[in-house]
Amino acid sequence: MRVYALTPLECGSVQIILSEVLNEQSPVDRAISREFKNTKMPLAAQLHIVDAVGDILRRLNLLAFLADVPMAQVGIAVQSIICQWHLLNNRPLPNLRVADLCDTKVFEQRLQEAKSVPALWDGCPEWLDQLGTEQLGDQWPAERAALAQPAKRYIRINSLKCNAQQLQHRLQQEHIDTRPVENIPSALEVLSNGSLFKTMSFQDGWFEQQDAGSQLIAPYLNVEPGMRVIDACAGAGGKTLHLSALMAGKGRLLSMDVEQWKLDNLRQRARRAGAHNVETRLIESSKTIKRLKDSADRVLLDVPCSGLGVLKRNPDTKWRDTADRLPVLLELQADILRRYSKMVKPGGQLVYATCSLLPAENQKQVQRFLEECEGQFTFVSDQAISPAQTGFDGFYMALLQRQS
């Protein structure tokens, strides 16, 4: 991320967004969207604000430490936090009012103290550092440091409408520079700061924004045109649209979720993408799942999880979530895997996926299921996407085969 000094106008917007996130527990993307709707500003200013908010939230406890502000009070000390962010990045302060909040002597003293505490320097809460150490051991420090970095921008080429060369050429004409991602043919890394969603390439459905690591999950399901496929925890539908492209739009692709608004949004995205084999269905009760027993060649279970693999993209969540939520998630994941796996027909395959780095949500969850399913499923393979090794978000996927 390029670091710059915020203008007074940008600083004001950053303060409004952070106050909403920290005091009202609003998701950061929603708070940003509201601020940009209420305050019209150039695209460059919007990008500055988005980058600054993300960087501040990634290292919020570090900035609070530098400001000598308890974490419990960061919501009422936002101006001071912004001041520390400018000092940390060696940039001039945006206005005198903010400058009055800064004691450079205290800052320098506490900066030296912070450098001796790696977890604090990486913007990692104590509960998360303890959990990561317990779960990942010696691997955790590298992953922790990787999750403190800003997320890169990736898009997925919609092969229903174009190929990589065609999309790159068209985006270049729209002043968006991209480059291929090694070993992920569906992915392009976006190098420009232009507005992707205002391009005609996006309006015409030629691409979707999706992390490169996330683009490895749909191909893991080994779908083919003509199959009956179920994406049972579809959410926003990014993987549904990828599956449709891998099926060449042929066959039946059922996208399911427990929230109707997500399915409504998915239908709009599917129309834009030309994914005409997508059908949506609300999971209203356990009967919805039971009616689909033994019906699918392939089932994707991208289950609800801690989201610890995508913290650099969603840094606000680590200041809301605690380890107390994990046991509830583990039981929910086990229940979904146990019940939804019944939709796979004999001889079919299932992919269990998360955006977590924790073995408790990943390998151990799969092992538990295989032990409980009495030989109905066998393990084929699995893959963990490490932010430290790839620079992508963190994911896990396991391919399971139902016995004939």
C-alpha positions in Angstrom: 0.0 0.0 0.0 1.2 3.5 -0.8 1.3 5.6 2.3 0.4 9.3 2.0 -0.8 12.2 4.2 -4.6 12.5 4.4 -6.1 15.8 3.5 -8.4 17.4 6.1 -11.5 16.2 4.1 -10.1 12.7 3.8 -9.2 12.7 7.5 -12.8 13.6 8.4 -14.2 10.8 6.4 -11.8 8.3 7.9 -12.8 9.4 11.3 -16.5 9.0 10.5 -16.0 5.5 9.1 -13.8 4.3 12.0 -16.2 5.7 14.6 -19.1 3.8 12.9 -17.0 0.6 12.8 -15.7 0.8 16.3 -18.7 2.3 18.1 -21.6 0.8 16.2 -20.0 -2.5 15.2 -20.8 -1.8 11.5 -19.0 -3.9 8.9 -16.2 -1.7 7.4 -17.4 -2.1 3.8 -20.9 -0.9 4.8 -19.6 2.1 6.7 -17.4 3.1 3.7 -20.3 2.8 1.3 -22.5 5.0 3.5 -19.8 7.7 3.8 -19.2 7.8 0.1 -22.9 8.1 -0.5 -23.2 11.0 1.9 -20.0 12.8 0.9 -19.2 13.1 -2.8 -15.4 13.1 -3.6 -13.0 12.2 -6.4 -12.0 8.6 -6.9 -8.5 9.3 -5.8 -9.7 10.6 -2.5 -12.0 7.5 -2.0 -9.0 5.2 -2.6 -6.9 7.1 -0.1 -9.7 6.7 2.5 -10.2 3.0 1.8 -6.5 2.3 2.1 -6.1 4.4 5.2 -9.1 2.8 7.0 -7.9 -0.7 6.1 -4.3 0.0 7.3 -5.5 1.6 10.6 -7.8 -1.4 11.3 -5.1 -3.9 10.5 -2.9 -2.3 13.1 -5.4 -0.8 15.5 -3.9 -2.2 18.7 -0.5 -1.0 17.7 -1.8 2.5 17.1 -3.7 2.5 20.4 -0.5 1.5 22.2 1.4 4.3 20.5 -1.3 6.7 21.5 -1.4 5.4 25.1 -5.1 4.7 24.7 -6.7 1.5 26.1 -8.3 -0.7 23.4 -11.6 -0.3 25.2 -11.5 3.4 24.4 -10.4 3.5 20.8 -13.9 4.3 19.6 -13.8 7.7 21.4 -10.1 8.4 20.5 -10.3 8.0 16.8 -8.6 11.3 16.1 -5.6 10.3 18.2 -5.4 7.0 16.4 -5.3 8.7 13.1 -2.6 11.0 14.4 -0.5 8.0 15.4 -1.0 6.4 11.9 0.5 9.6 10.3 3.4 9.6 12.7 4.0 5.8 12.2 4.2 6.3 8.4 6.3 9.5 8.8 3.8 11.7 7.1 2.7 15.3 7.9 -0.4 15.7 10.0 -3.5 16.8 8.2 -4.5 19.7 10.4 -3.6 21.5 13.7 -6.5 20.0 15.6 -5.1 16.5 15.0 -1.5 17.7 15.7 -2.6 18.9 19.1 -3.4 15.3 20.1 0.1 14.0 19.3 3.0 13.9 21.8 6.0 13.0 19.7 8.1 12.1 22.7 5.6 9.6 24.0 5.3 8.3 20.5 9.0 7.6 20.0 9.3 6.0 23.4 6.4 3.6 22.9 7.4 2.9 19.3 10.6 1.4 20.5 8.7 -0.7 23.1 6.2 -1.9 20.4 9.0 -3.1 18.1 10.0 -5.7 20.7 6.5 -7.3 20.7 6.0 -9.0 17.3 2.2 -9.7 17.8 1.5 -6.1 18.6 3.7 -4.9 15.7 1.6 -7.2 13.4 -1.6 -5.7 14.7 -2.7 -9.0 16.3 -5.1 -9.1 19.3 -3.9 -11.2 22.3 -6.7 -13.7 21.9 -5.9 -14.3 18.3 -2.2 -14.6 18.9 -2.8 -17.2 21.6 -5.2 -19.1 19.4 -2.9 -19.0 16.3 0.1 -20.2 18.4 -2.0 -23.1 19.9 -3.3 -24.2 16.5 -0.4 -23.5 14.1 2.7 -23.5 16.3 5.9 -22.4 14.5 3.9 -21.6 11.4 1.9 -18.9 13.1 4.4 -15.9 13.2 4.8 -16.0 9.4 1.0 -16.2 8.9 0.4 -13.5 11.5 2.8 -11.1 9.7 1.2 -11.9 6.3 -2.3 -11.1 7.6 -1.0 -7.7 8.6 -0.3 -6.8 5.0 -2.9 -5.1 2.7 -4.8 -7.4 0.5 -4.0 -7.3 -3.2 -6.8 -6.9 -5.8 -7.6 -10.0 -8.0 -10.4 -10.6 -10.5 -11.7 -13.8 -12.0 -12.0 -14.0 -15.8 -15.5 -15.1 -16.7 -14.8 -17.7 -19.3 -18.5 -17.8 -20.3 -17.9 -14.4 -22.0 -14.1 -13.9 -22.7 -10.6 -15.2 -22.3 -7.7 -13.7 -20.4 -6.2 -11.9 -23.4 -9.5 -10.4 -24.4 -10.2 -9.2 -20.9 -6.7 -7.8 -20.3 -6.9 -5.9 -23.6 -10.3 -4.5 -22.9 -9.4 -3.4 -19.4 -6.3 -1.7 -20.7 -8.5 0.3 -22.9 -10.4 1.3 -19.8 -7.2 2.3 -18.1 -7.0 -0.7 -15.8 -3.6 -2.6 -15.9 -3.5 -6.3 -14.9 -1.2 -9.2 -15.0 -1.7 -13.0 -15.0 -1.3 -15.0 -11.8 1.0 -17.9 -12.0 -0.7 -21.3 -11.9 -4.2 -19.8 -11.6 -5.4 -19.4 -15.2 -8.7 -17.8 -14.2 -7.1 -15.0 -12.2 -5.6 -11.6 -13.0 -4.0 -9.3 -10.5 -5.1 -5.7 -10.8 -2.3 -3.2 -10.8 -4.2 0.1 -11.3 -6.2 2.1 -8.8 -9.1 2.7 -11.2 -12.7 1.9 -10.3 -13.2 -1.7 -11.5 -17.0 -1.6 -11.1 -17.5 1.4 -13.3 -15.8 -0.3 -16.3 -17.9 -1.6 -19.2 -16.0 -4.9 -18.8 -17.6 -5.3 -15.4 -21.0 -4.1 -16.5 -21.0 -6.7 -19.3 -20.1 -9.5 -16.9 -16.6 -10.2 -18.2 -15.1 -10.6 -14.7 -15.9 -10.8 -11.0 -13.7 -9.6 -8.2 -12.4 -12.6 -6.3 -9.2 -13.4 -4.4 -6.8 -15.7 -6.3 -6.8 -18.2 -3.5 -10.6 -18.4 -3.5 -10.4 -19.2 -7.2 -8.8 -22.5 -6.4 -11.8 -23.9 -4.6 -14.4 -24.3 -7.4 -11.9 -26.2 -9.7 -11.2 -28.6 -6.8 -14.8 -29.9 -7.2 -14.0 -31.5 -10.6 -17.3 -30.4 -12.2 -18.1 -31.1 -15.8 -20.8 -29.7 -18.2 -24.1 -31.5 -17.8 -23.6 -32.4 -14.1 -26.0 -31.7 -11.3 -24.1 -29.5 -8.8 -25.1 -27.9 -5.5 -23.4 -25.0 -3.9 -25.1 -25.4 -0.5 -23.6 -22.4 1.4 -23.5 -20.0 -1.5 -23.4 -16.6 0.3 -22.6 -13.9 -2.1 -22.3 -16.5 -4.9 -18.7 -15.9 -6.2 -18.0 -19.6 -6.2 -21.4 -20.4 -7.8 -20.5 -18.2 -10.7 -17.1 -19.8 -11.0 -18.7 -23.3 -11.0 -21.1 -22.2 -13.7 -18.2 -21.1 -15.9 -16.4 -24.4 -15.3 -19.6 -26.2 -16.4 -19.7 -24.0 -19.5 -23.2 -23.0 -18.4 -24.5 -26.5 -19.0 -26.1 -28.8 -16.5 -28.0 -27.8 -13.3 -26.3 -25.7 -10.7 -28.4 -25.2 -7.5 -27.2 -22.3 -5.3 -28.6 -22.4 -1.7 -28.3 -20.2 1.3 -30.3 -19.4 4.5 -30.6 -15.7 3.6 -32.9 -14.6 0.8 -31.2 -11.3 0.1 -28.0 -13.0 -0.7 -29.8 -15.2 -3.3 -31.5 -12.2 -4.8 -28.1 -10.5 -5.3 -26.7 -13.7 -6.8 -29.5 -13.9 -9.3 -28.6 -10.4 -10.5 -24.9 -11.3 -10.7 -25.7 -14.5 -12.6 -27.7 -12.6 -15.2 -24.8 -10.2 -15.7 -22.3 -13.1 -16.0 -24.5 -15.1 -18.4 -24.6 -18.0 -15.9 -28.0 -19.3 -17.1 -27.8 -22.7 -15.5 -27.9 -21.2 -12.0 -31.0 -21.8 -9.9 -31.4 -20.4 -6.4 -33.2 -21.9 -3.5 -33.7 -20.7 0.1 -32.9 -23.1 2.9 -36.1 -22.7 4.9 -35.7 -25.8 7.1 -34.0 -29.1 7.3 -36.7 -30.4 4.9 -35.1 -28.4 2.1 -31.9 -30.4 2.5 -33.7 -33.8 3.0 -35.6 -33.4 -0.3 -32.3 -33.3 -2.1 -30.9 -36.5 -0.7 -28.8 -38.5 -3.1 -29.4 -36.0 -5.9 -26.1 -34.3 -6.7 -23.0 -35.3 -8.6 -21.0 -32.7 -6.8 -21.7 -30.6 -3.6 -19.7 -27.6 -2.4 -19.8 -26.8 1.3 -18.1 -23.5 1.8 -19.1 -23.4 5.5 -19.4 -20.5 7.9 -16.1 -20.1 9.7 -13.9 -17.8 11.8 -12.7 -16.0 8.6 -9.1 -15.9 10.0 -7.7 -16.5 6.6 -9.1 -13.2 5.2 -8.3 -10.8 8.0 -6.2 -8.5 5.8 -9.3 -8.1 3.7 -11.7 -7.8 6.6 -9.5 -6.4 9.4 -12.4 -5.0 11.4 -13.6 -8.5 12.4 -10.6 -9.2 14.6 -11.6 -6.4 16.9 -15.1 -7.9 17.3 -14.6 -11.6 17.3 -13.2 -13.6 20.2 -12.1 -17.2 20.8 -15.5 -17.7 22.5 -17.2 -17.9 19.1 -15.0 -20.7 17.8 -16.8 -23.6 19.6 -20.1 -22.5 18.3 -18.7 -22.4 14.8 -17.1 -25.8 15.1 -20.4 -27.4 16.0 -22.2 -25.6 13.2 -19.6 -26.8 10.7 -19.9 -30.4 11.9 -23.7 -30.2 11.6 -23.6 -28.8 8.1 -21.1 -31.4 6.9 -23.1 -34.2 8.5 -26.5 -33.3 7.1 -25.7 -31.6 3.8 -23.3 -34.4 2.7 -26.4 -36.6 2.3 -27.2 -34.6 -0.9 -24.2 -36.3 -2.7 -25.3 -39.3 -4.7 -23.4 -42.6 -4.4 -20.2 -42.2 -6.4 -20.4 -38.4 -6.2 -17.9 -36.0 -4.6 -18.0 -33.2 -2.0 -15.7 -30.3 -1.2 -15.6 -29.0 2.3 -14.0 -25.5 2.3 -13.3 -22.6 4.8 -11.5 -19.3 4.7 -9.8 -20.2 7.9 -6.2 -21.2 8.8 -7.1 -23.3 11.9 -6.8 -27.1 11.8 -9.7 -27.2 14.2 -12.0 -25.9 11.5 -10.2 -27.7 8.7 -8.3 -31.0 8.9 -9.7 -32.0 12.3 -13.3 -31.2 11.1 -12.8 -33.5 8.1 -11.2 -36.2 10.2 -14.1 -36.1 12.6 -16.7 -36.4 9.8 -14.9 -39.4 8.2 -14.8 -41.2 11.6 -18.5 -40.6 12.1 -19.8 -41.3 8.6 -19.1 -45.1 8.9 -17.3 -45.5 5.6 -19.8 -43.7 3.5 -17.1 -41.2 2.4 -13.4 -41.5 1.8 -10.7 -38.9 1.8 -9.3 -38.0 -1.7 -7.1 -35.0 -1.1 -6.9 -31.6 0.6 -5.1 -28.3 0.1 -4.4 -25.3 2.5 -3.7 -21.9 1.0 -1.2 -20.1 3.1 -1.1 -16.2 3.1 2.5 -16.3 4.1 3.5 -18.6 1.2 1.2 -17.2 -1.5 0.3 -13.7 -0.7 -3.3 -14.7 -1.2 -6.0 -14.9 1.4 -6.0 -18.1 3.5 -8.3 -21.0 2.6 -8.7 -24.8 3.1 -10.4 -27.3 0.9 -10.9 -31.1 1.2 -12.2 -33.4 -1.5 -14.3 -36.4 -0.3 -15.7 -39.2 -2.4 -19.0 -40.9 -1.5 -18.8 -44.7 -1.9 -20.9 -46.5 -4.5 
